[in-house]
Amino acid sequence: MLRSFALIAGLVVVFAHILPEAVHAIGIAWALVVFAAGAVLPIGLEQLMRGRATDGADLGLELGFWGLMVHHVGDGLALGAIARISDGPFSHLDVLIALVAHTVPLVAVVAAAYARREGRRGAAFRCAGFAVASGLGILLASWVDAGLMESFEAWISAAVAGLLVHVAVHDLKRPRVGDPI
């Protein structure tokens, strides 16, 4: 049940927030092209890796993880930029909470996939990496020009959205007769 909730919540965040934000910034055509590339690229890479010493079966999950890491750095940059323009410690609190909360379902999808693959300790380690990536973004916000950061954000978001959809549906299995619903 938790896995189903995380899957649905992750897909809602992708299609109701991340992808529309990219469409608004770079246009529907480019956002969909980059989104599709993010969703399909892991399939091609997995096929290239099949039969090699490193199996490509989990490559999509790894690409999704690293894409989400980049996304967290970007969110950290946004958090840091908002902190720089804030009038006080609680101004823009609603925006800060939304930025932090919108990734919870995405992290849950990735954590569930890693918990199945590496166990709870591996999933916890990966989730800690997201926290570190956000912190790094917050630190970088004081060094990176906000305009430069904004020019890349939509492109990264569109690609990450595609990678996350790939990760979310990658482990879906067709129900067999006798499987619980």
SVG drawing of the C-alpha trace seen along z (x, -y; Angstrom):
<svg xmlns="http://www.w3.org/2000/svg" viewBox="-7 -43 40 61">
<polyline fill="none" stroke="black" stroke-width="0.4" points="0.0,0.0 2.8,-2.4 4.5,-1.6 1.3,-2.4 0.9,-5.7 4.5,-6.7 4.1,-5.8 0.9,-7.8 2.2,-10.8 5.5,-10.8 3.7,-10.7 1.4,-13.5 4.4,-15.7 6.0,-15.0 2.9,-15.7 1.3,-18.4 4.4,-20.4 7.8,-19.6 6.8,-19.1 4.3,-22.0 7.0,-24.3 9.4,-23.2 6.7,-23.7 6.1,-27.2 9.8,-28.1 11.0,-26.5 7.8,-25.7 5.9,-22.6 7.8,-21.2 11.3,-21.4 10.0,-20.3 8.4,-17.2 11.5,-16.3 13.7,-16.6 11.2,-14.7 10.9,-11.9 14.7,-11.7 14.9,-11.4 12.3,-8.6 13.7,-6.7 17.5,-7.2 17.7,-4.6 16.1,-2.0 18.7,-2.4 21.5,-2.5 20.2,0.7 20.2,2.5 23.7,1.4 24.9,2.7 23.2,6.1 25.7,8.9 28.5,6.8 30.3,7.2 28.1,4.4 24.5,5.4 22.4,2.5 19.2,3.7 19.5,1.1 21.0,-1.7 17.6,-3.5 17.3,-3.5 20.9,-4.9 20.2,-7.6 17.0,-8.5 18.8,-8.8 21.5,-11.0 19.0,-13.1 17.1,-13.6 20.4,-14.5 20.8,-17.3 17.2,-18.3 17.9,-18.6 20.9,-20.8 18.6,-23.0 16.0,-23.0 18.7,-24.0 19.8,-26.8 16.2,-28.0 16.0,-27.7 19.2,-29.7 18.1,-32.3 14.8,-32.8 16.7,-33.0 18.9,-35.8 15.9,-37.9 13.8,-37.2 12.9,-40.1 13.1,-38.0 13.4,-34.4 9.8,-33.5 9.1,-35.5 8.4,-33.3 7.9,-30.3 5.1,-29.0 7.4,-28.8 10.2,-27.2 7.8,-24.5 6.5,-23.9 10.0,-23.5 11.0,-21.0 7.7,-19.1 7.3,-18.6 10.2,-16.2 8.9,-13.9 6.9,-11.6 9.8,-11.5 12.2,-10.5 9.7,-7.9 9.6,-6.3 13.4,-6.1 13.8,-5.0 11.3,-2.2 13.2,-1.0 16.5,-1.1 15.0,0.6 14.0,3.5 17.4,3.6 19.9,2.7 17.8,3.0 16.8,0.3 20.3,-0.8 21.1,-1.4 17.8,-3.4 18.6,-5.5 22.1,-6.2 20.6,-7.3 18.0,-9.6 20.8,-11.1 22.5,-12.0 19.4,-14.0 19.7,-16.0 23.4,-16.7 22.6,-17.7 20.0,-20.2 22.5,-21.6 25.1,-21.9 22.6,-23.9 21.8,-26.2 25.6,-26.9 26.1,-27.4 23.2,-29.9 25.5,-32.5 28.1,-32.0 25.9,-31.4 24.1,-34.2 20.3,-33.6 19.8,-34.3 22.3,-31.7 20.8,-29.2 17.3,-29.9 18.4,-29.4 19.2,-25.8 16.6,-24.8 13.7,-24.1 15.9,-21.9 17.1,-19.9 13.5,-19.6 12.2,-18.3 14.9,-15.6 14.5,-14.7 10.8,-14.3 11.4,-11.8 13.9,-9.9 11.6,-9.8 8.7,-8.4 11.1,-5.8 12.1,-4.8 8.5,-4.9 7.2,-2.5 10.4,-0.4 9.5,2.0 5.8,2.3 4.9,5.9 1.9,7.3 -0.4,8.9 -0.5,12.7 -3.5,14.8 -3.6,15.3 -1.6,12.1 -3.2,10.0 -4.6,6.7"/>
</svg>
